[in-house]
Amino acid sequence: MKRQFSYRDAGVDIDSANQAKERIKQLARSTFTRNVMTEIGSFGGMFRADFGSMSEPVLVSSADGVGTKLRVAFMTGIHNTVGYDLVCHCVNDILVQGARPLFFMDYIAAGKLVPDTIASVIEGLARGCQEADCALIGGETAEMPGFYSDGEYDVAGFIVGVVDRENIIDGSRIEPCDLLIGLPSVGLHTNGYSLARKLLFEVAAYLPDTRIDQLGCSAAEELLKPHRSYLAALEGLLDSDAIKGLAHITGGGLLENVPRILPEGTAAEIRRGSWPMLRVFELLGDLGAVPEQEMYRTFNMGIGMVIVASPDEARRVREHLDARAELHYDIGRIVEGQKSVSIVDAS
């Protein structure tokens, strides 16, 4: 008699996957807004298109992951932060065009679905969505034996937001003499981790739980610091003319993200030392003797979002941020040039 095989024999445990999905449903429901029309588990997530008083609503979407920051989660067994990072990253990506989030979807794939691990990731996703008033309306949880190593998974997110066309922030009004205001990051956010891990775990030979006096915490604690969302900080300015441009400082650092919003004929000068350098970047630079230019195009260097405003409106922006106790720094200006960034000494 031939042996009878099941999906479980191939490494896929449907019962375990269903257990994980039930926990996902409970967490996702906590993010639902009145516009969500379907339960988690339907073939497609339905969201009612109610845009209030917007005269010409424009949908803005983005998809992203958290890169090799996941490796730190694998090393430590801490999985409830990377989902939060993912949501905040995606929220910031549509925020730079003036959009507020509507709904979020995720994709999680693993060689073997471990319900507790998956639930921890979703817990972070739900927390990020709740803070952004964004509904987690669905996604995909895939078990793929032989594709991922034991204990590993990948996670990606997709966000949709909306902005009234008249309030889109696209950088087109940016001109020489405009000012750059930087909002601080918490740490590396979700970029530069391949280099950071090499320097900390290979060059310096730290372990994840090694306490680093210069940082005041362990290596893992530093690397798992959250990716900030700047939605709350900027709420109240998005629908005004005060902001000419926003740049989310992600992969490519300050040198490659600020030019993405610059119109032809303009460039940016960022003043060296115009904001407090986070100690983690000083440490990484020292460990690897990393050239300054490489640091500024790999890491956010302590600035997670850059606001571009005219000299007149910059005061309004600062007052808004002060009223919300949001730290901010005058970090540079717009000059004539060809969509590039220069790091200059303070004059």
C-alpha positions in Angstrom: 0.0 0.0 0.0 1.3 3.4 -0.9 2.0 5.8 2.0 -0.7 8.5 2.3 0.7 12.0 2.4 -0.8 15.2 3.8 0.1 18.8 3.5 1.5 18.5 7.0 4.0 15.9 5.6 5.3 18.6 3.2 5.8 21.0 6.1 2.6 23.0 6.1 0.5 22.8 9.2 -2.9 24.2 8.3 -4.2 23.9 11.9 -1.3 25.9 13.2 -1.9 28.5 10.5 -5.6 28.8 11.4 -4.6 29.3 15.0 -2.4 32.2 14.0 -5.1 33.7 11.8 -7.6 33.6 14.6 -5.3 35.7 16.7 -4.6 38.0 13.8 -8.4 38.6 13.5 -8.7 39.8 17.1 -5.7 42.2 16.8 -6.9 43.5 13.4 -10.4 44.2 14.7 -9.0 46.6 17.2 -7.9 48.9 14.3 -11.2 48.9 12.4 -12.7 52.3 11.6 -16.3 52.8 10.6 -15.3 52.5 6.9 -14.2 48.9 7.2 -16.8 46.7 5.5 -15.3 43.2 5.7 -13.9 40.9 8.4 -10.4 39.6 8.3 -10.4 36.4 6.2 -12.5 37.4 3.3 -10.9 37.2 -0.2 -10.6 41.0 -0.4 -10.7 43.7 2.2 -13.5 46.3 1.6 -13.2 49.9 2.6 -15.9 52.5 2.1 -14.7 55.5 0.1 -15.9 58.3 2.4 -13.7 61.3 2.0 -15.7 63.8 3.9 -15.6 67.3 2.5 -12.6 66.8 0.1 -13.4 68.3 -3.2 -11.0 66.1 -5.3 -9.6 63.2 -3.2 -6.4 61.6 -4.4 -5.4 58.2 -3.2 -1.7 57.8 -2.2 -0.2 54.3 -1.8 3.1 52.8 -0.7 4.6 49.4 -0.1 7.7 48.6 2.0 9.5 46.2 4.3 11.9 46.7 7.3 15.0 45.2 5.7 17.6 43.4 7.7 16.3 44.8 10.9 14.4 41.5 11.0 17.7 39.8 11.7 17.8 41.6 15.1 14.3 40.3 15.8 15.5 36.8 15.0 18.6 37.1 17.1 16.7 38.4 20.2 13.3 36.7 19.8 11.6 40.1 20.1 9.0 40.3 17.4 6.5 42.9 18.5 8.4 45.9 17.3 9.1 45.2 13.6 5.4 45.4 12.7 5.2 48.8 14.3 8.3 50.0 12.4 6.7 48.8 9.2 3.5 50.8 9.7 5.3 53.9 10.7 7.6 53.7 7.7 4.7 53.4 5.3 2.7 56.2 7.1 5.7 58.5 6.7 6.1 57.6 3.0 2.6 58.8 2.1 2.7 61.7 4.7 5.4 63.5 2.6 2.7 64.1 -0.1 0.2 65.3 2.5 -1.8 62.1 2.7 -3.4 60.7 5.8 -3.6 56.9 6.1 -6.9 55.0 5.4 -6.0 51.3 5.5 -3.1 48.9 5.7 -2.4 45.4 4.5 0.4 43.1 5.4 2.3 40.1 4.0 4.0 37.6 6.3 5.8 34.6 5.1 7.7 31.9 7.1 9.1 28.5 6.6 6.9 27.4 9.6 4.2 29.6 11.1 4.7 29.9 14.8 1.4 31.4 16.2 3.1 33.3 19.0 5.7 34.8 16.7 3.1 35.8 14.1 0.8 37.2 16.7 3.7 39.3 18.1 4.4 40.8 14.7 0.7 41.6 14.2 0.6 43.1 17.6 3.1 45.7 16.4 1.2 46.3 13.2 -2.0 46.8 15.1 -0.4 49.3 17.5 1.1 51.3 14.7 -2.3 51.3 12.9 -4.2 52.4 16.0 -1.8 55.4 16.5 -2.3 56.4 12.9 -6.1 55.9 12.9 -5.4 53.4 10.1 -7.4 50.2 9.6 -5.6 46.9 9.3 -8.1 45.3 6.9 -6.3 42.2 5.7 -3.2 40.6 4.3 -1.5 37.3 3.6 0.1 34.8 6.0 2.0 32.2 4.0 3.8 29.1 5.2 6.6 28.1 2.8 8.6 25.1 4.0 12.2 25.1 2.7 12.1 28.7 1.6 13.1 30.3 4.9 15.4 29.1 7.6 14.0 27.9 10.9 12.8 30.8 13.0 12.9 33.3 10.1 10.2 35.1 8.3 9.6 38.1 6.1 7.1 40.9 6.5 6.0 43.6 4.1 3.2 46.2 4.2 1.0 48.1 1.8 -0.7 51.4 2.8 -3.4 53.6 1.1 -4.0 57.1 2.2 -5.9 60.1 0.9 -5.2 63.8 0.3 -7.3 66.5 -1.3 -5.7 67.5 -4.6 -5.4 71.1 -3.6 -3.4 70.1 -0.5 -0.9 67.8 -2.2 2.7 68.5 -1.0 5.0 67.8 -4.0 8.0 70.1 -3.6 7.1 72.0 -6.8 7.0 75.4 -4.9 10.5 74.9 -3.4 12.9 77.7 -4.3 16.3 79.1 -3.3 16.4 80.7 0.2 13.7 78.3 1.6 14.7 76.7 4.9 15.2 73.1 6.0 13.8 72.1 9.4 14.7 68.6 10.7 12.6 66.4 13.0 14.8 64.0 15.0 14.8 60.2 14.6 14.9 57.8 17.5 17.8 55.7 16.1 18.4 53.9 12.8 14.7 53.5 12.1 14.7 50.8 9.4 17.7 51.6 7.3 21.4 50.9 7.3 21.1 47.7 9.2 23.3 45.6 7.0 26.2 47.9 7.8 25.3 48.5 11.4 25.0 44.7 12.1 28.4 44.1 10.5 30.1 46.8 12.5 28.5 45.9 15.9 28.4 42.1 15.6 31.4 41.3 13.4 33.9 44.2 13.8 33.2 45.0 17.4 32.2 41.4 18.2 29.3 42.5 20.4 26.5 40.1 21.3 22.9 41.3 21.1 22.8 41.6 24.9 26.2 43.3 25.3 25.7 46.6 27.1 27.5 49.4 25.3 28.3 52.2 27.8 28.5 54.8 25.0 24.9 54.1 24.1 23.5 53.4 27.6 21.8 50.2 26.5 22.5 46.9 24.8 23.3 46.5 21.1 19.9 44.9 20.5 18.1 47.5 22.4 19.7 50.2 20.3 19.0 48.4 17.0 15.3 47.7 18.0 14.5 51.3 18.8 11.3 52.2 16.9 10.9 53.9 13.6 9.0 57.2 14.4 5.8 58.3 12.7 5.6 62.0 12.1 1.9 62.2 11.4 1.0 63.5 14.8 3.8 66.1 14.8 2.6 67.5 11.4 -1.1 67.2 11.9 -2.5 70.7 11.6 0.1 71.8 9.0 -0.7 69.4 6.3 -3.7 71.2 4.8 -2.0 74.6 4.9 0.5 76.3 2.6 3.1 76.3 5.3 5.0 73.2 4.1 6.5 73.3 0.6 8.1 69.9 0.8 8.7 66.9 3.1 11.4 64.3 2.8 11.3 61.0 4.7 14.9 60.1 5.5 15.1 56.3 4.7 17.4 54.3 2.6 19.9 56.6 1.0 20.0 58.9 4.0 19.9 62.7 3.7 22.0 62.7 0.6 19.6 60.8 -1.6 16.2 61.4 -0.1 16.1 65.2 0.0 16.8 65.5 -3.7 13.7 63.4 -4.4 11.5 66.4 -3.7 13.6 69.2 -5.2 12.5 70.9 -8.4 15.0 71.5 -11.3 17.5 74.3 -10.6 17.6 73.8 -6.8 19.8 72.0 -4.3 20.1 71.7 -0.6 22.8 72.7 1.9 22.7 70.9 5.2 24.8 72.4 8.0 27.1 70.0 9.7 26.5 70.0 13.5 23.2 71.8 13.4 21.4 69.1 15.4 22.6 66.7 18.2 24.2 63.7 16.6 22.8 60.5 18.1 25.6 58.5 19.8 24.9 55.4 17.8 26.0 57.1 14.6 29.2 58.3 16.3 29.9 54.8 17.4 29.2 53.2 14.0 31.4 55.8 12.3 34.3 55.1 14.7 34.0 51.3 14.5 34.2 51.2 10.8 36.2 54.4 10.0 33.2 55.1 7.8 33.7 58.2 5.6 31.4 61.1 6.3 29.8 61.0 2.9 29.1 57.3 3.3 27.5 57.9 6.7 25.2 60.6 5.3 24.0 58.4 2.4 23.5 55.2 4.5 22.0 56.4 7.8 19.5 59.1 8.7 22.1 60.6 11.0 19.5 61.6 13.6 17.0 63.3 11.3 13.9 61.3 10.3 11.9 63.9 8.4 12.9 67.1 6.7 10.5 70.0 6.3 11.0 72.7 3.6 9.3 76.0 4.2 9.8 79.6 3.1 11.5 81.9 5.6 8.2 83.5 6.5 6.3 80.2 7.0 9.2 78.6 8.8 8.3 80.6 11.9 4.8 79.2 11.7 6.1 75.7 11.4 8.4 76.1 14.4 5.6 77.6 16.6 3.4 74.6 15.6 6.1 72.1 16.6 6.8 74.0 19.8 3.2 73.9 20.8 3.3 70.1 20.5 6.6 69.8 22.4 8.2 68.4 19.2 12.0 68.8 19.0 13.1 70.4 15.7 16.3 71.9 14.3 17.1 74.4 11.6 19.5 72.3 9.5 20.0 74.1 6.3 18.6 75.9 3.3 17.7 75.6 -0.4 20.2 77.1 -2.9 20.6 77.1 -6.7 21.9 73.8 -8.1 21.0 70.5 -9.6 18.9 68.4 -7.2 21.8 67.5 -4.8 22.7 67.8 -1.2 25.9 69.3 0.2 27.0 69.0 3.8 28.6 72.3 4.7 30.1 73.9 7.8 28.0 76.4 9.7 28.8 79.9 8.5 
